[in-house]
């Protein structure tokens, strides 16, 4: 059942992000041709500012989620109902608070945006749209959490796919036909609200036992809600500082144009990274179900298998970034939109580091006990902010990325330490040594592939870049098989892949027989 759920969620998620990635790249290309690049930088700046508002959420989603994992595994409908009611009440309060703070901050925009290249009316409009997006999350989108925790995220993905497809077509028309940023922004917000309303309706159909119940302070205390929120709040504050300040640092010191250029790279990289994250997203709830329902030895074996899978994915992504990202930017946007090669190198390393330890993060997030690694989250935020502000003066956007990588190192260490000391109660020394030599191998593979696929063999065309990507992927696959085929993790991954294929084929045959 877990394999079937993971497979179904992954297929739907992968389909969604393939479509979105392609449409997003096309829309971004149209944006850079028909609208000022400064508007893109402004959008990214306000998105990061709004991210800071998520501090008000205090990590409640995570606290509720790990509670839902446990109660769904035990089929405790009454407790699920109570947790969702707590979720609803608190999010209404938070949404109201965010609306008030956002309204107050509106009057301070002249001190936040000091750029005369963008009309003041656009600055106000972009800000209002960003506030509207975050409010729709607090008042509507929280209902998605139950689908995700119950390994039924594919329901949300199907709805998102339909709504986002239409939204992106409207956004493309708004840019190319009407050249209107106003219509572009309104269509994104409108279809986001529509998707959340449809998901809310589906929630009532799929879970008829859900109804709003009265929530008291005693209910919250019984579930150690305040203790968990207090501990996770430090995580949340650190996370917001870590992820939400880069664009602010870049736009305030280097300008909106540079922020817009960085946004292009982020879009392209997110298209690849999020595709793989989505392929593996369905694993998260299944991990929680595994942790709460099965023996530790089985969980430990699956952890190492998944760890190896994430590591391979990270290597693939870093390889693609390193080899084709710069020529793709030149081909798609133009040479004027290029950043330094050093930025791409740092970007590839950051993604590789984060991806190969994503599995540890997934396992850690199923357990709560947020007090255990909160110190590392604080260190990551402080390190990222201090180094970014300092190094951007000397190294530009590369300095900001170095700060991000340094901060990520603390997050990674905290997550891994939690998994081995709290969940498995084993030494993590062998784990670090294993990842160290794995990383050296992948680095050598990428350098070798880069030498083999020199630009002399490929023309600067879309087809040439596609061939280069396919060749890089093929070479990387061959090298990975050659180096790692004897490892237990590799054999386990192949076994589960075969099981997933069998489940998929049985479903296909079942549909054909109908």
Buried (B, 14 or more C-beta within 10 A) or exposed (E): EBBBBBBBBBBBBBBBBBBBBEBBBBBBBBBBEBBBBBBBBBBBBBBBBBBBBBBBBBBBBBBBBBBBBBBBBEEEEEBBBBBBBBBBBBBEEBBBEBBEBBEEBEEEBEEBBEBEEBEEEBBEBBBBBBBBBBBBBBBBBBBBBBBBBBBBBBBBBBBBBBBBBEBBEBBBBBBBEEEBBBBBBBBBBBBBBBBBBBBBEBBEEEBEEBEEBEBEEEBBEEBBBEBBBBBBBBBBBBBBBBBBBBBBBBBBBBBBBBBBBBBBBBBBBBBBBBBBBBBBBBBBBBBBBBBBEEEEEEBBEBBBBBBBBBBBBBBBBBBBBBBBBBBBBBBBBEEEBBBEEBBBBBBBBBBBBBBBBBBBBBBBBBBBBBBBBBEBBBBBBBBBBEBBBEBBEEBBBBBBBBBBBBBBBBBBBBBBBBBBBBBBEEEBEEBEEBBEEBBEBBBEBBEEBBEEBEEEEBEEEEEBBEBBBEBBBEBBEEBBEEBBEEBEBBEBBEEBEEEBEEBBEEBEEEEEEE
